[in-house]
Amino acid sequence: METHSLTCHPQTPATAVKSIEASVERTPDRVRLEFRMACQTDEVVLPDRATRPERRDGLWQTTCFEMFVGGDSYCEFNFSPSLNWAAYDFDGYRAGSKPRPVSRAPEIAVEGTQDCLVLRATLFDTHLAGRLALAAVIEETDGTKSYWALVHPPGQPDFHHPACFAATLPAPGA
């Protein structure tokens, strides 16, 4: 697995989160992600667990982990600690958004302790290729939101910005 450290956007400092690492592994039939957040978990908003996980819009409005893959056109995946998920295709920078077809819903698992939260997601999408952006939106119980990414462009947090695509999705088995 390739492991990457996410950094907090300088305009959105976190108080409960110390660090976030994201790991990516790819096999011929899946992509595995792991987001490991060192934090005071009782100070982080964790959405209620879904009894039946499903595709949902707006997951990024609270604690959510994200992956973007592509180039000029790209796809976005959102993974919530609620176990709900989302997937979108974009024709260009924030343009032409539409739900991404998936043959099988991602599998999401979450575990935590007092000082660590781990979210694991498995995607069964074999048609992914290109540059990679990994990100997280973390909401704290006092309402603070911090935005974490591999790289942040100048200005406000913007995970869709081309500068955020700072890694490459590993080849299968790499």
C-alpha positions as CSV (number, residue, x, y, z in Angstrom):
1,M,0.0,0.0,0.0
2,E,1.2,3.5,-0.8
3,T,0.7,5.8,2.2
4,H,0.3,9.6,1.9
5,S,0.1,12.2,4.6
6,L,-2.8,14.7,4.3
7,T,-2.3,18.3,5.5
8,C,-4.8,20.6,7.0
9,H,-5.7,23.7,5.0
10,P,-4.1,26.7,6.7
11,Q,-7.3,28.7,6.8
12,T,-9.2,25.8,8.5
13,P,-7.2,24.7,11.5
14,A,-8.3,21.6,13.4
15,T,-8.3,21.3,17.2
16,A,-9.3,17.7,17.7
17,V,-7.4,16.2,14.7
18,K,-3.6,15.7,14.9
19,S,-3.0,14.0,11.6
20,I,-4.6,12.0,8.7
21,E,-2.8,9.4,6.6
22,A,-4.3,7.8,3.6
23,S,-3.2,4.5,2.0
24,V,-4.1,3.2,-1.4
25,E,-3.6,-0.3,-2.8
26,R,-4.8,-1.5,-6.2
27,T,-5.4,-5.1,-7.5
28,P,-6.7,-6.1,-10.9
29,D,-10.3,-6.1,-9.5
30,R,-10.4,-3.5,-6.8
31,V,-9.0,-0.4,-5.1
32,R,-8.5,-0.4,-1.4
33,L,-8.3,2.8,0.7
34,E,-7.5,3.3,4.3
35,F,-7.9,6.7,6.0
36,R,-6.2,6.8,9.5
37,M,-7.1,9.8,11.6
38,A,-5.3,10.6,14.8
39,C,-7.8,12.6,16.8
40,Q,-9.9,12.9,19.9
41,T,-12.8,10.9,18.5
42,D,-15.3,12.2,21.1
43,E,-14.7,15.7,19.6
44,V,-15.3,14.7,16.0
45,V,-18.8,14.6,14.5
46,L,-19.4,11.0,13.3
47,P,-22.7,10.6,11.4
48,D,-25.0,7.8,12.7
49,R,-24.3,4.5,11.1
50,A,-26.6,3.5,8.3
51,T,-28.5,0.3,8.9
52,R,-28.4,-0.2,5.2
53,P,-25.5,1.8,3.5
54,E,-26.5,3.5,0.3
55,R,-25.5,6.2,-2.2
56,R,-26.1,9.6,-0.8
57,D,-25.4,13.2,-1.9
58,G,-24.0,15.9,0.4
59,L,-21.8,13.6,2.5
60,W,-19.1,16.2,2.4
61,Q,-21.2,18.5,4.6
62,T,-19.9,16.7,7.7
63,T,-17.0,14.3,8.4
64,C,-16.2,12.5,5.1
65,F,-13.2,11.0,3.3
66,E,-12.7,11.5,-0.4
67,M,-10.8,10.2,-3.4
68,F,-10.5,11.8,-6.8
69,V,-9.0,10.1,-9.9
70,G,-8.4,11.3,-13.4
71,G,-7.1,14.2,-15.4
72,D,-9.1,16.8,-17.3
73,S,-12.1,14.6,-16.7
74,Y,-12.2,12.9,-13.4
75,C,-14.3,11.0,-10.9
76,E,-14.9,11.6,-7.2
77,F,-15.8,9.1,-4.4
78,N,-17.1,10.1,-1.0
79,F,-17.0,7.7,2.0
80,S,-18.8,8.5,5.2
81,P,-18.3,7.0,8.6
82,S,-22.1,6.4,8.4
83,L,-21.1,3.8,5.8
84,N,-23.0,5.7,3.1
85,W,-21.1,6.6,-0.1
86,A,-21.2,8.7,-3.3
87,A,-19.6,8.6,-6.7
88,Y,-19.6,11.2,-9.4
89,D,-18.0,11.8,-12.9
90,F,-16.9,15.3,-14.0
91,D,-16.3,16.3,-17.6
92,G,-13.9,19.0,-16.4
93,Y,-13.0,21.2,-13.4
94,R,-16.3,21.2,-11.4
95,A,-18.2,20.8,-14.7
96,G,-20.6,18.2,-16.0
97,S,-21.2,16.4,-12.7
98,K,-23.3,13.3,-12.9
99,P,-23.6,10.1,-10.8
100,R,-20.9,7.6,-11.6
101,P,-22.3,4.2,-12.5
102,V,-21.0,1.4,-10.3
103,S,-21.5,-2.3,-10.8
104,R,-21.2,-2.9,-7.1
105,A,-21.4,-0.5,-4.1
106,P,-18.2,0.2,-2.3
107,E,-17.6,-1.7,1.0
108,I,-16.9,0.6,3.9
109,A,-15.7,-0.4,7.4
110,V,-15.0,2.0,10.3
111,E,-13.3,1.3,13.6
112,G,-12.1,3.6,16.3
113,T,-10.6,4.1,19.7
114,Q,-10.5,7.2,21.9
115,D,-7.6,8.6,19.8
116,C,-7.8,7.1,16.4
117,L,-10.5,6.6,13.7
118,V,-9.9,4.3,10.7
119,L,-12.1,4.2,7.7
120,R,-11.5,1.5,5.1
121,A,-13.2,1.5,1.7
122,T,-13.0,-1.0,-1.1
123,L,-14.0,0.0,-4.6
124,F,-14.8,-2.6,-7.3
125,D,-14.2,-0.1,-10.1
126,T,-11.6,-1.5,-12.5
127,H,-11.7,1.5,-14.9
128,L,-9.9,4.0,-12.8
129,A,-6.6,5.5,-14.0
130,G,-4.7,8.8,-13.8
131,R,-3.8,11.3,-11.2
132,L,-4.9,10.9,-7.6
133,A,-6.2,13.3,-5.0
134,L,-7.0,12.2,-1.4
135,A,-8.9,14.4,0.9
136,A,-11.1,14.7,4.1
137,V,-13.6,17.1,5.5
138,I,-13.6,16.8,9.3
139,E,-16.4,18.4,11.4
140,E,-15.7,18.8,15.1
141,T,-18.4,18.9,17.8
142,D,-18.0,22.7,18.3
143,G,-18.8,23.2,14.6
144,T,-15.3,23.7,13.4
145,K,-14.6,22.2,10.0
146,S,-11.1,21.4,8.7
147,Y,-10.2,20.4,5.2
148,W,-7.3,18.0,4.6
149,A,-5.6,17.1,1.3
150,L,-2.3,15.9,-0.2
151,V,-1.8,19.5,-1.5
152,H,-3.9,22.7,-1.2
153,P,-4.0,25.3,-4.0
154,P,-3.9,29.0,-3.0
155,G,-7.1,30.4,-1.6
156,Q,-10.1,28.6,-0.1
157,P,-10.1,24.8,0.2
158,D,-10.9,23.2,-3.2
159,F,-10.4,19.5,-3.6
160,H,-11.4,19.6,-7.3
161,H,-8.5,21.9,-8.2
162,P,-5.9,20.3,-10.5
163,A,-3.1,21.0,-8.0
164,C,-4.8,18.6,-5.5
165,F,-4.1,15.7,-7.9
166,A,-0.7,15.3,-6.5
167,A,-0.2,11.5,-6.7
168,T,-0.9,8.7,-9.2
169,L,-3.2,5.8,-8.7
170,P,-1.0,2.8,-8.4
171,A,-1.0,0.2,-11.2
172,P,-2.7,-3.1,-10.2
173,G,-0.5,-5.1,-8.0
174,A,2.1,-2.2,-7.6
